[in-house]
Amino acid sequence: MKKVYGSAAEALDGVLTDGMLIAAGGFGLSGIPELLLNAIRDSGAKDLTFASNNAGVDDFGIGILLQTRQVKKMISSYVGENAEFMRQYLSGELELEFNPQGTLAERMRAGGAGIPGFYTKTGVGTVIAEGKDHRDFNGETYIMEEGIFADLSIVKAWKADTTGNAIFRKTARNFNPPAAMCGKVCIMEVEEIVQPGELDPDHIHLPGIYVHRIIQGDHEKRIEQRTTRPRPAA
């Protein structure tokens, strides 16, 4: 089965449709599948729902799809650093489903494991719990959260072999593995593709069974908040 494609547009061909739910890896500006997001923007697909920790910034990450009004709803944990996100949400143009970060990660992981729902204490007694099933276990109240079963997953890895076994680099690992697991189809962009057997099996973060299509390309490595200290006087 061929998994390696020549470009992001080729990899998305036949799987990207209007109105679909897309799980996207990334945290802040780290580990964002930027090539695939650019190709989604260029495709013109609309009314999309994204499950992602955040929406990048105004000109990078999912933020570029907010600019073109291609996103209908965000399932997210953090909405800061993106003025257009806040503007659309406050004006009622964008639907938003808030999730605690751990809950969002577990919802993705649960979807990948075929688990339709689970109970958690996180969010009990807050707006997060409104309308959700409550149950008591051992005298403690929990709320039920549903697993995320995405139509498409888009993720970014550091290195992968041609069968999709992947390694993520440092903090860029973040939401990428659970996002990859929960999609019916997973497309992964990587910095380097190697042949099967070249990666140490004990170092694999995501088994290739979850990955359906792979592309390789150059990536922009931004720093979200550059913080420096004054240089001491000579």
C-alpha positions in Angstrom: 0.0 0.0 0.0 1.4 3.3 -1.1 1.6 5.8 1.7 4.1 8.4 0.5 2.6 11.3 -1.6 4.4 14.1 -3.5 2.6 17.0 -1.9 0.0 18.0 0.7 -2.5 18.7 -2.1 -2.0 15.2 -3.4 -2.3 13.6 0.0 -5.6 15.4 0.7 -7.1 14.5 -2.7 -10.2 12.4 -2.3 -10.4 12.7 1.5 -11.1 16.4 2.2 -14.7 17.5 2.0 -16.8 20.4 3.3 -18.2 20.0 6.8 -15.8 17.4 8.1 -14.3 17.1 11.5 -10.5 17.4 11.5 -8.2 16.5 14.4 -5.0 18.5 14.2 -1.8 18.1 16.1 0.2 20.9 17.6 0.5 23.0 20.7 1.1 26.7 20.4 3.3 26.9 17.4 5.1 23.6 18.0 4.3 20.6 15.9 1.8 22.2 13.7 1.0 20.4 10.3 1.5 23.7 8.4 1.9 22.2 4.9 -1.4 20.4 5.2 -3.2 23.5 6.7 -1.9 25.6 3.8 -3.2 23.0 1.3 -6.6 22.9 3.1 -6.8 26.7 2.8 -6.0 26.5 -0.9 -8.6 23.7 -1.5 -11.4 26.1 -0.4 -13.0 23.4 1.8 -15.5 25.1 4.1 -17.7 24.6 7.2 -14.9 22.7 8.9 -14.8 21.7 12.5 -11.3 21.4 14.1 -10.4 19.6 17.2 -7.1 21.1 18.2 -5.5 22.4 21.4 -5.5 25.9 19.9 -5.7 27.7 16.6 -2.2 28.9 16.1 -1.9 32.7 15.5 -3.5 35.0 13.0 -1.1 34.2 10.2 0.0 30.7 11.0 -1.6 27.3 11.8 -5.3 27.0 11.9 -5.4 30.8 12.1 -5.0 31.0 8.3 -8.2 29.1 7.9 -10.0 31.5 10.3 -8.9 34.4 8.1 -10.6 32.7 5.0 -13.7 31.8 7.0 -13.3 28.1 6.3 -13.7 27.0 10.0 -17.2 26.7 11.4 -16.4 25.3 14.9 -13.3 24.8 17.1 -13.0 22.1 19.8 -10.2 23.6 21.8 -8.5 24.3 25.1 -6.7 27.6 24.6 -7.8 30.5 22.4 -5.3 33.2 23.3 -2.7 34.7 20.9 -5.2 34.8 18.0 -7.1 38.1 17.6 -9.2 36.8 14.7 -10.2 33.8 16.7 -11.4 36.0 19.6 -13.1 38.4 17.2 -15.1 35.7 15.4 -16.1 34.0 18.6 -17.2 37.1 20.4 -19.2 38.2 17.3 -21.0 34.8 17.1 -19.3 33.9 13.8 -17.4 30.9 15.2 -18.7 28.1 17.4 -16.4 27.1 20.2 -16.5 24.0 22.4 -14.1 24.5 25.3 -12.2 21.5 26.7 -9.7 21.2 29.5 -6.4 20.2 27.9 -6.2 16.8 29.5 -9.8 16.1 28.6 -9.2 17.0 25.0 -6.1 14.8 24.8 -8.1 11.9 26.4 -11.1 12.4 24.1 -8.7 12.0 21.1 -7.0 9.0 22.6 -10.3 7.4 23.5 -11.5 7.8 19.9 -8.4 6.1 18.7 -8.9 3.2 21.0 -12.6 2.9 20.0 -13.9 4.1 23.4 -17.1 6.2 22.9 -17.0 7.9 26.3 -15.4 8.1 29.7 -15.9 9.8 33.1 -13.7 12.5 34.6 -13.7 14.8 37.5 -12.3 17.7 35.5 -14.9 20.3 34.9 -17.4 19.2 37.5 -19.2 22.3 38.9 -18.2 24.5 36.0 -19.8 25.5 32.7 -17.8 22.6 31.1 -20.2 20.2 32.9 -23.5 21.8 31.7 -25.7 19.3 29.8 -23.4 16.3 30.5 -24.1 13.1 32.3 -23.1 13.1 35.9 -22.4 10.0 37.9 -21.0 9.3 41.4 -18.2 6.8 41.9 -17.0 6.2 45.5 -18.6 9.3 46.7 -17.1 11.6 44.0 -19.0 13.2 41.1 -17.8 12.7 37.6 -19.0 13.9 34.2 -19.0 12.0 31.0 -17.0 13.1 28.0 -17.3 11.6 24.6 -14.4 10.2 22.5 -13.5 12.2 19.4 -13.9 10.2 16.1 -12.5 12.5 13.5 -13.1 12.2 9.7 -9.5 13.2 9.1 -6.4 13.7 11.2 -3.5 15.9 10.2 -0.3 15.8 12.1 3.4 16.6 11.9 6.3 14.3 12.9 10.1 14.7 12.8 11.0 11.5 11.0 9.0 8.5 9.7 9.6 5.4 7.5 7.6 4.7 4.4 5.1 2.6 6.3 4.3 5.5 8.7 6.2 4.5 11.8 7.0 7.9 13.3 9.2 9.8 15.7 8.3 13.2 17.1 11.0 15.6 18.3 10.9 16.9 21.8 7.8 19.1 22.6 6.5 18.9 19.0 5.2 15.5 20.1 2.4 17.2 22.1 -1.1 16.5 20.8 0.1 14.8 17.6 -0.1 11.1 18.6 -3.6 11.2 20.0 -4.8 13.4 17.1 -3.3 10.9 14.7 -5.0 8.0 16.4 -8.6 9.3 16.4 -9.0 10.0 12.6 -10.6 7.6 10.1 -7.8 8.8 7.8 -4.5 10.2 9.1 -2.2 12.3 6.9 1.2 13.0 8.4 3.8 15.5 7.2 7.4 14.9 8.2 10.9 16.5 7.9 12.5 13.2 6.8 11.4 9.9 5.4 13.6 6.8 5.7 13.3 3.2 4.7 11.7 0.5 6.9 14.2 -0.8 9.4 16.2 2.4 9.7 14.3 3.5 12.8 14.9 1.9 16.2 11.6 0.1 17.1 12.0 1.1 20.7 12.0 4.8 19.7 8.8 4.8 17.7 6.2 7.2 19.1 3.4 6.4 16.6 3.0 3.0 14.9 2.4 3.2 11.2 -0.9 1.3 11.5 -2.5 4.7 12.3 -1.0 6.6 9.3 -2.5 6.4 5.9 -0.6 9.0 3.9 2.7 10.8 4.3 4.4 13.8 2.8 7.8 15.3 3.3 8.6 19.0 3.1 10.4 22.0 4.5 8.9 23.5 7.6 9.0 26.9 9.2 10.1 26.8 12.9 8.7 29.7 14.7 9.2 30.8 18.3 5.9 31.8 19.8 7.2 34.0 22.6 10.8 35.1 22.3 12.1 36.0 25.8 15.6 37.2 26.4 17.4 38.9 29.3 19.5 42.1 29.0 23.1 41.5 28.1 25.3 42.5 31.1 27.4 45.6 30.7 31.0 44.9 29.8 
